[in-house]
């Protein structure tokens, strides 16, 4: 788990917009504290291209992306608009990305060994999921058996792919990152090519 935490901290390319102060945007890069960035300035691999009203344009991973306050963009994910996303592995070979569950931003690790999407206690609380309302059970983890609650998620979105009614497990304990398991991945065509993974929606 320590190795996973280290690899997550090395992943670059996620930016969120916390606010706009005149000619500067308050950007949160890789989950860090908001920092004031001027137009044309590059911080942490993210360049602020422009500020227009309540929207900014950032360049991340070589692509320009519009952001409004509260929105996030991820440089390691590209979408072609056709229900397909391309993920890029980090230095440890993990595919980590940011998506949304029921409209709330969640950090995911692609895990083909997980039967379902798995959410830690903190993520579940942020999303508004009630552990006590799901179907209780036990699951085996690297740290032994854990009590989990099986729930149905209304929507899960990664890139431009949105799935509805996706099964997930809520863990009673905290997790360093949510797992994007097979309840999502089974509905994809998956293709691995070196350091990239392409997911295409099947149904």
C-alpha positions as CSV (number, residue, x, y, z in Angstrom):
1,X,0.0,0.0,0.0
2,X,2.9,2.3,0.7
3,X,4.2,1.8,-2.8
4,X,0.7,2.7,-4.2
5,X,0.7,5.9,-2.1
6,X,4.1,6.8,-3.4
7,X,3.1,6.2,-7.0
8,X,0.0,8.3,-6.6
9,X,2.0,11.2,-5.4
10,X,4.1,11.0,-8.5
11,X,1.2,11.2,-10.9
12,X,1.0,14.6,-12.5
13,X,-1.6,16.2,-14.7
14,X,-4.7,16.8,-12.7
15,X,-5.9,20.4,-12.2
16,X,-9.0,21.9,-10.5
17,X,-10.3,25.5,-10.5
18,X,-10.9,26.8,-7.0
19,X,-11.6,30.4,-7.9
20,X,-10.7,33.5,-10.0
21,X,-9.1,36.6,-8.6
22,X,-8.9,39.3,-11.2
23,X,-6.1,38.3,-13.6
24,X,-5.2,35.2,-11.7
25,X,-6.8,31.8,-11.4
26,X,-6.7,29.7,-8.1
27,X,-5.6,26.3,-9.4
28,X,-5.3,23.1,-7.4
29,X,-2.7,20.9,-9.1
30,X,-2.6,17.2,-8.3
31,X,-4.8,17.7,-5.3
32,X,-2.6,20.4,-3.7
33,X,-3.6,23.6,-2.1
34,X,-5.0,26.4,-4.4
35,X,-2.3,28.6,-5.9
36,X,-2.6,31.8,-7.8
37,X,-1.5,31.5,-11.4
38,X,-1.3,34.3,-13.9
39,X,-2.3,34.0,-17.6
40,X,0.6,32.6,-19.5
41,X,2.3,31.1,-16.4
42,X,3.0,27.4,-16.2
43,X,2.9,25.6,-12.8
44,X,3.3,21.9,-12.2
45,X,3.0,21.2,-16.0
46,X,-0.2,23.2,-16.2
47,X,-0.3,26.4,-18.2
48,X,-3.0,29.0,-17.7
49,X,-4.0,30.0,-21.3
50,X,-6.8,32.5,-20.6
51,X,-9.5,33.8,-18.2
52,X,-12.9,34.7,-19.6
53,X,-15.6,35.6,-17.1
54,X,-16.1,32.6,-14.8
55,X,-14.2,30.2,-17.0
56,X,-10.5,29.6,-17.6
57,X,-8.7,27.6,-20.3
58,X,-5.7,25.5,-19.1
59,X,-3.3,23.5,-21.2
60,X,-2.6,20.1,-19.6
61,X,-1.0,17.2,-21.3
62,X,-0.6,19.2,-24.5
63,X,-4.4,19.8,-24.7
64,X,-6.4,22.9,-23.9
65,X,-9.3,22.4,-21.6
66,X,-12.0,24.8,-20.4
67,X,-12.7,24.8,-16.6
68,X,-15.3,26.4,-14.5
69,X,-15.1,26.8,-10.7
70,X,-15.3,23.4,-9.1
71,X,-14.4,21.5,-12.2
72,X,-11.3,19.3,-12.7
73,X,-9.4,18.2,-15.8
74,X,-6.9,15.3,-16.0
75,X,-4.0,15.3,-18.4
76,X,-3.6,11.5,-18.5
77,X,-7.0,10.9,-20.0
78,X,-7.9,11.8,-23.5
79,X,-11.3,11.3,-25.1
80,X,-12.3,11.2,-28.8
81,X,-15.9,11.9,-28.2
82,X,-16.9,8.4,-29.4
83,X,-17.3,6.6,-26.0
84,X,-13.6,5.9,-25.8
85,X,-10.9,7.1,-23.4
86,X,-7.1,6.6,-23.4
87,X,-5.3,6.3,-20.1
88,X,-1.6,6.7,-19.6
89,X,0.3,4.7,-17.0
90,X,2.3,6.4,-14.2
91,X,5.9,5.7,-13.4
92,X,4.8,2.5,-11.4
93,X,2.7,1.2,-14.3
94,X,-0.6,2.1,-12.6
95,X,-3.4,3.6,-14.5
96,X,-4.8,6.4,-12.2
97,X,-7.4,8.9,-13.3
98,X,-10.1,11.2,-12.0
99,X,-13.8,10.5,-12.7
100,X,-17.1,11.2,-11.1
101,X,-19.5,9.1,-9.1
102,X,-23.1,10.5,-9.0
103,X,-21.5,13.8,-10.1
104,X,-18.8,13.9,-7.3
105,X,-15.1,13.9,-8.3
106,X,-13.3,10.6,-7.4
107,X,-9.7,9.5,-7.9
108,X,-9.6,6.0,-9.5
109,X,-7.0,3.3,-9.8
110,X,-7.9,0.9,-12.7
111,X,-7.9,-2.6,-11.0
112,X,-8.9,-5.6,-13.1
113,X,-8.5,-7.7,-9.9
114,X,-11.4,-6.0,-8.2
115,X,-14.8,-7.5,-9.0
116,X,-16.5,-4.1,-8.5
117,X,-15.8,-0.4,-8.0
118,X,-14.5,-0.1,-4.4
119,X,-14.9,3.2,-2.5
120,X,-13.3,4.0,0.8
121,X,-15.3,5.5,3.7
122,X,-14.3,9.1,3.0
123,X,-15.2,9.0,-0.7
124,X,-18.5,7.4,0.1
125,X,-19.3,10.2,2.5
126,X,-18.4,12.9,0.0
127,X,-20.7,11.2,-2.6
128,X,-23.5,10.9,-0.1
129,X,-23.6,7.1,0.0
130,X,-24.9,5.5,3.2
131,X,-22.9,2.4,4.3
132,X,-25.8,1.2,6.4
133,X,-28.3,1.1,3.4
134,X,-26.3,-1.4,1.3
135,X,-26.1,-5.1,1.5
136,X,-23.5,-6.1,4.0
137,X,-20.8,-8.6,3.3
138,X,-17.1,-9.5,3.7
139,X,-14.3,-9.2,1.1
140,X,-10.7,-10.3,1.1
141,X,-8.1,-7.5,0.8
142,X,-4.3,-7.3,1.1
143,X,-4.9,-6.5,4.8
144,X,-7.3,-9.4,5.4
145,X,-11.0,-9.5,5.5
146,X,-13.0,-6.3,5.4
147,X,-16.6,-5.5,6.1
148,X,-18.2,-3.9,3.0
149,X,-21.6,-2.7,1.8
150,X,-22.8,-3.4,-1.7
151,X,-24.6,-0.5,-3.4
152,X,-25.8,0.6,-6.8
153,X,-24.2,3.8,-8.2
154,X,-26.5,6.0,-10.4
155,X,-23.7,7.2,-12.6
156,X,-20.0,6.6,-13.1
157,X,-18.1,8.9,-15.5
158,X,-14.5,8.7,-16.7
159,X,-13.6,10.9,-19.6
160,X,-16.6,11.1,-21.9
161,X,-17.8,7.6,-20.9
162,X,-20.8,7.5,-18.6
163,X,-22.3,4.3,-17.2
164,X,-25.6,4.1,-15.3
165,X,-26.5,1.6,-12.5
166,X,-23.0,0.3,-11.7
167,X,-22.5,-2.0,-8.7
168,X,-19.9,-0.9,-6.1
169,X,-18.6,-1.8,-2.7
170,X,-18.3,0.7,0.1
171,X,-15.5,-0.1,2.6
172,X,-15.9,0.7,6.3
173,X,-12.3,1.8,6.3
174,X,-10.3,4.5,4.4
175,X,-8.7,3.7,1.1
176,X,-5.9,5.8,-0.5
177,X,-7.7,5.7,-3.8
178,X,-11.0,4.3,-5.2
179,X,-10.7,1.1,-7.4
180,X,-12.2,1.1,-10.8
181,X,-13.1,-2.5,-10.8
182,X,-14.8,-5.0,-13.2
183,X,-18.4,-3.8,-12.6
184,X,-17.3,-0.8,-14.8
185,X,-14.5,-2.5,-16.8
186,X,-16.7,-5.5,-17.9
187,X,-18.8,-3.0,-19.9
188,X,-15.7,-1.8,-21.8
189,X,-13.5,-3.2,-24.6
190,X,-10.0,-2.9,-23.0
191,X,-6.8,-2.7,-25.1
192,X,-3.3,-2.3,-23.5
193,X,-0.5,-1.0,-25.6
194,X,2.7,-0.3,-23.7
195,X,2.1,2.5,-21.3
196,X,-1.4,3.3,-22.6
197,X,-4.8,1.6,-22.1
198,X,-7.8,2.3,-24.3
199,X,-11.3,1.7,-22.9
200,X,-14.2,1.7,-25.3
201,X,-17.8,1.5,-24.2
202,X,-19.6,-1.7,-25.2
203,X,-23.0,-1.1,-23.6
